[in-house]
């Protein structure tokens, strides 16, 4: 029986300033089967630098546990084994399993095409019938494609803007793919649509923390709200992008004195108008612009309106109401839609670029969508079946999948893996001909993604490629934060030229403030850096 859950636990990819020093000590030899310690502190772990133990024995981790697996990719030697065969929650590191399964199945050059179908006949440029935009699960829909054809991302992406401050936007037009499709419709000879425009999002269905996972994705199915301070005592300015009618902004943010606290809650929807987004709070006069997002509850209707506006920009007249709800119920069976003539289509970024976006910024809905696409490839529409397909893919690739217990593809609460199983995945990838391409999808220590600000000044910066994972909970009993897990796993090129696969996990750390929790990102990164320098 398939089990679904709606438990909520915040996932974050904390970006913090690198502060810890690294060690120049070297270590070698086989790892011991068990660590040596007293009073809860680790005194020695075979293969681990003493400086790493100092990080791990900090007071905030005294009631928790560390799990580490490090192996030499070339020789297969076990370098470090600290409870490497015990299960723990990995957080967003789970994306290695979901996005990785898609990579193993299709390879990094795989693309998908999103078509626009013609339902009706055309005469003298007028379509008597409907245009149907058929969602295929394209993660970016042309909205993040750089001039060189690669995906654009910021180290702190807009998807996480409501959880933590500091998110920024890329410069690309999020509606670029719809504009391209609209131009294709015009080029096909259609200059007017006498029927309707419909988005077909029936390819698959799923949910992630009560947010829909749908085959149509425009701007990651969020609206961006960028708040810019004015003079102290005056209203702030706010811009809603992409600008698509009838969505509008009710801006109530005030500018406060320089140096004051900036506090802008998650945007809400107006009680009397579901298309009006209300944003409140305050922003300091000397603050950088602050980004918030509104998650769309009906992505298909949004995409329909945005596509009609794109058609109009391209010179195609549409007679139907552009702001009406998406009339998907009027569509024929999916097989009949698939057989209709295609008048335009948009080719996705190569899978390698989609996975880069998912991994670098830890895009939850993107990872889950890749599982949905695996389900569709197996003839299913239920996204949960994507996990079944992922298990088959990894098993055939040689992974002992009993080393993981997964319930989603994004890494929310309830997933468990062993560090050794995660290392086995990286070893499998390292032996593939596209190993370098896979490695480059991972955040790079001190360089980009969720590791951009971790260990930036360390000699290990730029030499450790790893996926992060974070689950954050609370301890209301003691009024403190609980770090459920912090995970870092991937590969590294060591100081002495060795190639290691590794996974580092720490569970149940406790902090009195949020800043301490963020420091855990650097603590785990420091342990990885110390290992990189030691070998």
N, C-alpha and C positions, 0 to 999 in steps of 0.2 A: 504494500500500500504506500502511496506517495503521501508524504507529510508536508503540509504548508504551515507557515507561521507568519505572524504579523508583529513579532517582538521588535521593539525599537531600542537601539543602542547607538549612540553617536559614533561614526567613523570619521577620523581625521587623519590627514597627512600633515603633521605639524612641521612648520618651517621655522627653524630657530637658528640663532647665531652660533657658529662653531667657537667653543671656548676651551676645549680640553687639549692638553698637550699629548704628544705621542712618544712612544718609547723606541729606542734604537736597539733594544735587546733582540737576540735571536734565539730561536728554539727549534727543536726537531725531535725526531723519534716517534715511536708509536704512542697513541693515547691510552691512558689507563682505563680500565673498565668502570671505575667509579672515582669521584672526586674525594679529596681529603678536606675536612673542615671541622670546626668546633663551634658550638654555640650559635649555629645558624650561619656562620660566616664560612666562605670557601677559602681554605688555606692554600690549596694547590689543585690544579686541574691539568693533567698531562697535556702538553702542547700549547697551553694558554700562557701568554706573557703575564708576569706579575702585575704589570700596570693595568692589564685588563681586569684582573681580580680586584684591584683597588676600585675600579669603576663599578664593578658588580656588587661589591660589598658596602656600597653607600647606604646610609640609614633608610632611605625611602624604599629600598628593596629588601629590607631585613625580614619581612614577613612573606616575601614572594619567592619566586624561583626562576632560575635561568636555565635555558635549554639551548645547547649549541651542537651543531654538526658541521665539521669541516673535512673535506676530502680533496685529495690531489686528483684532478681530472685526468691527467696523463697516466699516472701509475696506479690509481685506485686506492692509494694509501689513506687510511683514516688518520687525520691529523689531530682532530679534537672530537671527543665524544662525551658530552655532558648531557645525560638523559636524552640522547639523540633519538631513542626509540619510544619515548613517551609522548602522548598526545597533548596538545594545547591549542587554544584558539589563536589563529594567525591573523585575524583582521583581513585587511585588503590584500594581503599576500595571496589570498584565494584566487585573485585574478590571474595568477600564474597558471592555475589549473584550467580556468574557463577560457581565457584568451589563448592560452597555450594549446588547448585542445583544438581550437579553430585553426591555429597556425599549423599544427601537425597534420590536420585533415586537408587543408587547402593550400598551405604555403603562403609566403609573404606577397606574392604577385597576384593573388586571386582578387578579382573584382566582382561586384554585382551591378546590375543595371536597374534603375528605377524608370519604368515606362509611363508614358501618357497614352491611353487608349482612346480610340474613337468609337463611340456607341451611337451610330446613326450614319446618315449620308451627307455628303458635301456637294453643294451646287453653287457655282459663282462665288466661292469663298465662304459661304455660310454653311455651318454645320447644323443640320436639323437633327438634333439629338444632343448627347452629353459627351463631355470630356471626362475621362477617368484617370486620376493620378493614383497609381498603384504602389503603395509603400512596400519597400523590400528590406527595411532595416538598415539603410545607409546611415552610418553614425554622424556624418557631418553634412551631407547633401550639398557639397560644394562650398559650404560656408566657412571653411577653415583651410582652404587650399592656397598655399603660397605660390609665387610666380614660378618657382622651380618644380612645382608639382608635389611638394611634401606638405605634411600637415603642420599647421601652426598651433602653438599652445603657449600659455603663460605658466610660469612655475607655480602660481597659485591661481587656479582656474575659476571661472565664474560659477561653475556648478557648486562650489563650496563657499560661495560668498556669504550666505546667511549664517553659516556655522562659525566662521572665524574672519576677522578683519584682514584686509590686505589683498583681496582678489583683484585682478585686473583683466582687461579685455584685449583680445587680439584686434588687429586692424582690418581684417577681411570683412566683406559684406556678408552677413549671415543668410541673406536671401539670394546669394549669387547662383545657387543651383536652380532655384525656382525661376530666376531670370533666364537662365540658359534653357530650361525646358520651355518656357514661354516663347523664347525666340525660335525654338525648334518647331513649336506648333505653328507659328506664323510662317516659317519657311516651308512647312508642309502644304501651304495653300489655304489654311483656315484663317480668315480675318474676322469672323463673327461666329459666336456660339449662340444659337437660338434655343438651346436646351439648358442644361445645368452643368455645373462643374462639381465633380464628386471625388472625394478621397476614399480610396478602398484600403482600409487598414485591417483587413481580415486575415492577413498572412499568418499571424500568430497572436497570442494574447498571454499576458503575464502581468505580474505585479511585484514591486519591490518597495517595502515599507509603505504600502498603501499608495504608491505612485504608479501610474500605468506604464508598462513597457509596451510600446507600440511600434508597428512597422514604419510609421512616418515620423521623422525626427527633423524638426527645423529649429536651429539654434539650440540644440540639445533640449528642446521643448521647454525652454524657460524664456522669460522676458527680462532683460537687463535694465536695472535702474541705477544710473550713475548720478550720485548726489555731489554737488560742488558747493563749497561754502561761499558766502558773500561777505559783506561787512558785518562785524559783530552787531547783533541786535536786529538784523534784517533776515528775511527768509532766504534759505538756501535755494539754489536752482537744481532741477532734476530733469534728466532726460530718459525717456523710455525707448529702448531699442530691442529688436527692430520695430520700427514704427508701422504698425498694421492696425487699420480700423476694424472694429470699434474700440479696441483696447486703448485706454487713456489713463492718465496719472492724476491723482489728487495728492499734491505735494504739500505736506504740512511740516516739513523739517525746518527748524530755525537755526540760524548761525549764532553761536555763542562766542564768548571771549577767547582769544588765542590762549592756548595752554589748557583750556577746560577739556572736560571729557567728551569725546564723541560717542554718542549712543543712539543707534538707529535700529529699532526692532525689525523683525522680519515683516515684510509688507503684508497687508491684509486686503481682502476684497470688500468693497463698499456694500453695506447692507441692502441698499436699494438698486444696485446695478452690478451684476457679476463681471462686467467688463471694465469696471473702474477699480484701479489698484491704489490703495491708500498707503502712503508712507509717512511716518511720523518720526519724532525724535529730535536730536540736536547734533550739530557738527561744529567743531571748533574752527574759528576763522583761519587758523594757520594749518588746518588739516589738509592732507591730500584728498582728492575726490574719493568718496566711499561708494563701493558697489554692493548692491543687493539684487536679489532675483525673485521673480514670481514664477512658481512652477505651474505650468498649464495643466488644467484638469482634463481638457478636451483637445488634445493635440491635433486630431483630424479636422475639427472645425477651424482651428487656427490656421492649419496648413491650407485648407480650402480658401479661406479669405485671402491669405498671403499669395496664393497662386493666382487667384482672380485678379488681384492688384498687379501681379507680375505680367499677366496676360494683357491687361490694359496698358501697362507701360510699353509692351511690345507691339501695340497697335491692334490687338485682338479685342473686339467688342464682346462683352458678356451681358446678356439681358437678365439673368437671374440675380436675385438679391445676394450681394457679396458677403453680407454679414449674417446670413441665415445659418442655422445649424447644418452640419454636414448630413446630406440625405442618403446615407449609406444603405438604408433599408430599401431603396428603389433599385439597387443594383441586381443584376442577374447572378447566378451562381459563379463562384470564383473561376471555375474551369471555362465558363463562357466568356468571362472578362479576359482571361488569358488568351483566348482565341481571337479577340478583336484586333483590328489593325493598330499598329503602333505608329503614332504620328511624331513622337519625340521621346528621347530617353537620355538619362543622365547616368554616366558611369561613375561609380564610387572611386574614392582613393583606393590604392592597393591595400590589401589586408594588413601588410606590414606597417603602413602608415596609420591605419585605424588602431592597430594594437599599440603602436607608439603613443597615440593619444590616450588610450585607456590606461596604459601602464605609467606613463610619465606623471599624469595628474590624478591617477586613481579614480577613473570615471566609473562610478557604480552602475549607472543605467546602461552604459556602453558595454561593460563586461556581461551584464545580464542579457543584453540584446544579442551578443555573440552566441550565448547559449541558445537563445530562441532560434537563431539561424541554423544552429546545429540540429535542433528539433525539426525544423522545416525540411532540412536535407534528408531526414529520416522519415519524412511523410507525416509528421505530427504538427499540430498547431498549438499544443500546450507547451509553454516554455519550460516547464519542469522536466519535460522529457529530454531537454538538452543535457541535463546532468547525466541521464542514462547513456546518451551518446558519448559524452565526454569520458565517462568511465570506460566505455568500449575502446575509444581511441587511445587512451593512455595505457590500457591493458595490452592492446596490440603493439604499442610502442615499447613494451617491456617494463612498465611501472607496476609495482605491487600496489594496487589501488587500495588495499585494506589498510595502508598507512595513512589514509585520509578518510574523514567522514564529513561530507559536504551537504549543505541544504540550499545553497544558492551560488551564484557565480561572482558575486561582488565582494563578499567577505564580511557580511554583517554577523551578529552574534549567532552562535549555534554551530559554526563550522569548527572542525578540529583536524589537525595534521600532526605528524611527527616531523621534527627537523630533518631526520634522515630521509624521509619521503620527499621533502622539498628539495634536498640536495640531489636526490636521484633524478628529479625532473630536470634540474640544471645540467646534470651530467648527460642526460639524454639529448638535450638541446646542444650541448657543447660538441657532440659527436656528429651533428648534422652538417651538411654542406652549407646551410644558411645560418650557422652558429653565430657568426659576427653580426648578421642582421638582427637576430633575436636579441643578442646582448645589447645592441644599441637601442632597443625599445625600452630598456630598463632605465630608471633614474640613475644618474651618475653622481657619485659622492662629491659634494662641493661644487657641482657644475650645473645641474638642471633638475627639473621636475621636483618631486617631493624631497629630494636630497640636495637641492640647490644651495641651501645655507647651512648644511651639515658638514663640519670638518673642512671648511673652505681653505684654511691655512695649513692643513695637514699635508705631509708628503704623499699621503695616500689619495688625496683628491685627484679625481680624474681616472683612477685606476680600479675603483670598486663600482660594479654595476649591479644594482639590487633593487628589488621591489620592497616597498615599505608596507606596513600594516599596523593599524592602531584601533583599539577599541577602548573607549573611555566611559566609565561608569561613575557613580557617586556613592558616598558613604554618608547617608543622612544621619545616621546614628552618632557619628563623630564629626559631622560637618566638614568633610574633607573630600578630595577627589580620589578616585580609584582608577589606576591604570590597569584595565583588564588585561591588555596585552600590547606589547610593542614588538614588532617583528621586522627583521631585515634579512633578506635572502637573495642570493644571486651568485655572481662569479667575481673573481678578482685576479688581476695580474700582480704578483707579489714583488717586493723589492729585489728579490734574488732571481726573479724570472719564472717562478712557478705559477701554475694556473690552478686555482682552487675554486671549488664550489662550496658554498657555505650557507648556513641558516643560523641566525641568532634570534632568540626569543626571550622576553622577560614578561612574567605574569605577576599581577597583583602588587604593583607599587602604589604607595600612598603619598599624597601631597596636600598641603594646606591651601595652595593657590594654583591657578591655571598655568602660570609661568613655569612652575616646577614640572608640570606634566609635559610641557613642550620640551623641557630639557631632556626628557627621556629619549627623544629622537636623536639628540646629539650623543647621549650616553651610549646608546646601541651603536650609533655610527662610529663612536670612538673605539669601541671594542673591535669593530670590523677593521678600522684603520690600524689598530695596534697589531692585529693578526697579519694584515697586509705588510706591515713594516718588519715584522718578526721573521718572515719567511722569504 
